[in-house]
């Protein structure tokens, strides 16, 4: 189906999720190092590559392997009605140190190496290109495979040498020493002539010629550009433009527009900083370009609103084209209302018709053609509402959960506590609300009888679907929650029902 037809699509049957792979699985009782905790996950547009970033500033790349076992690309096989029954399988490709810890001497501020976001860029050739950012600096990386040729000496057996100096194919010794890339041997000897070498009487029976004995591939990552010194506050988002030439970076108060080829200049397109900082009432929490219109972008705020911006209107886009926010119900305001309304992540659907947003308690699906309220609201962990005071005391209420949509825009997903994540059906009439655990048995905490959606009218023209609420104070199976284990980061494969999610330092992958 088209990604823009979410509301009109027929209800799809609930998916049965299965465990696929895990990378970096912890042993029982193993302590997790802070630098190994995953802080970013991103599939590329083809779904053949997956990148993760961690708090130690490293970027790890994985590549898909199951499609390579069949002749031709996956799209060609689908056109031939070839039955593709295998689930996505990935393998480790390479890793590199993207960022190092720094210190801003002017502000006496330590800059963490933690990777905040990763975004894949357009790949015009066989190389991979991606952007990674920490709190202050964005880097543009090129990752490619290079052929490394190994040279060894042609070792001719004198007893088999032919008078004219030619060599039969069987004359190459199969028991040669181990060699290095430069042609020298691992035992310290060299295949080259030394300074004290002398020819024996009668000369050599044959000529020793260096030859290329093998050629191996080596994956190398090279930083092509560094985009620095453009943000006074911590960068929370980067997003590529569909034109393949520009991208945006956003911090708490500003959004900057960059050209990938120019690292020493950016344009400030959104600035919400007031003249007097005491008048500051909201900050930017996330920003993303429209997937098909290069002139449009959206950004969310700590007050729970989303603003749609058209770059054609003016150079400085302080005035928005559309504002999406949900009206507050009368008498429902409390001390925590504004805190839990803060949006931590937004994502466009593939066709750009819908925007998915995540605040602390809910997922909301917005139609960009209807700014009166969300099309659907999904309760992620409503049973935590009585515990908001405890969550505030231990700062868990400020956790920033990410969200994602399936490639066909029929489902949405986001994380929760106790390493749980939830998948909801968002097509009209679909009541799917699945709870999964980031473990080898994802259905262990599955809701056996998911609550039916309750519908009500939030306004005269907007129908909101509330879905996924459970009994208070406990999870779906009555288990107490562990607020120290949280699933903040996850990504949905762009064309298949496959999810990658991070539980501390472990990367889990599931398929349906």
Steps between C-alpha positions, in 0.01 A plus 500: 500500500599862475649644818261792478189286529523394862144584599346349187682167510319180589584357846795263488516189722722528809861408438668212677846622594796263519856537620757533222842603633682663786836675495690570823285277718581529869582199711308453825634741760729677252543868575436737212764763434359851455691554174345188344137609540335553160373856448390503132363254240430560132423288191602633160232551233557158344492317832820317407710687755448587865704744708518537877676760711595472865595719793867432435483690169522190283292420192445133418373392157315180415418369152226270385605152392185297420425676168850431368438127509252526210588610152391854418368773723197466722296728274581284197394189690172663597432596139552135404266389781792323663388383846710701746444313824818576695495759772759781494840393628785738567867462575761727648669707227730750670525761773686826543553769762280786388541745789746552784439678831580870475519800729375849419752723675304820435190367676678254733271233362579135449359364172403134509591265219154340509335459158162676510380427145606315186357566153582319178571714195450449128744238367595579136752216475589187690620693805284572805449856623355603834476790745563459872479758773572546868387803702700753298666359189359328189723281285456369146645152451584292195529125549623287213662167430852514366692217336823422682746308278745266669837447332713189542810369325468244226684204650634276221625153575848487331470127426190564288617812321501477121797604291329800342408638841129424468320341790247218509186572701592235755828671587345748743557379853181447696682527832611862478556703811229728633537841343391854576341757272839651405644167389709431808460184703351486847817345642689822434673394181447688178438390147716789378874500442703604804809718484740209569347271238746334258430280200613139536759359256338412171213744561140427594315215332187710461364853546299587810217736400264670746138418426158596634399190687164620634274800523282564803239765579548740788227738619627850567314798651615850419367828640434721199368811674449643848214743566586674826456822703145568384302409814507660842275232643497122475408357158193279531423429132650476154296425188586458131312682230355298213698720258810306604698822546395657828416404857384668819631489854292609799579595857275632777450843342619496139484296179783539249504408130822353358630401161678166512787640293555811716610450859596854600164667442140434599178700489281552805143433384316472835584699812268487801741670741324796666672834550483437874570140600266542797217505247591156367198269523582213263793340319545299180513127571513338155507597131463312173483576129198393296587177313391623154468882511843659540351834608308366802610397847338445837626558852353419840515686828504435873140624519370212291452690174628427148567777251511449125736741322522593132846622400350690205321747725804682637869456573434495877207267564391631839140495384363153433269384223298272728483430870399160636408476867240324707264713703527443872195348661337734757597424859768250406802722563749395766862562597613232254277600205758709317787260576331193354367700204854569377558323167822299493492384136312552173506297178335554162321211336664379180271700271506806725124520564524411870726593791556270797594661831600354836449672832562339837170310526368468146559466127299735280438479127435832324361570155682802353174598328312515831643718776203476738643200687666161459339232288590229752643489850666185635553452873849360551513448877192655656553287813788734593274802545453439875879479531582835339621641832751214540606537138560870559709431810734261316505713180350220291221734396757682284596188301484555124340206318522472122226380265484346152255404225494194278586547134136455399390740778252243634669471841695706747738404781670652802683393815421489871656381827615150598645474147148483353381649174152529356364460147165651402292468185401843372269413210131572547335221701831337599511434876847344503693588817794266557745507791840347433814455707854555372613143563522170312138438597330824394144378563568414863307804623247506220156633589268202475180702473585849377253762601264613231542857381272760645391774266395847587474835332761748615333766286210526265700381198788295641466141612783373715566132557640413845662160502715277715408607854552243774435459869680754721830445686593179319593395149299271273569189708500659842880534517656789686696742284876554500563864417874443464453283191342712229467449127554847359625426148345290224465502121265332253632346178392725208335226295440197727349425838828491685596704806842569649507625859763576762493365855804655672801368301305226317347533154192278455330434168151360443288414198138415426 
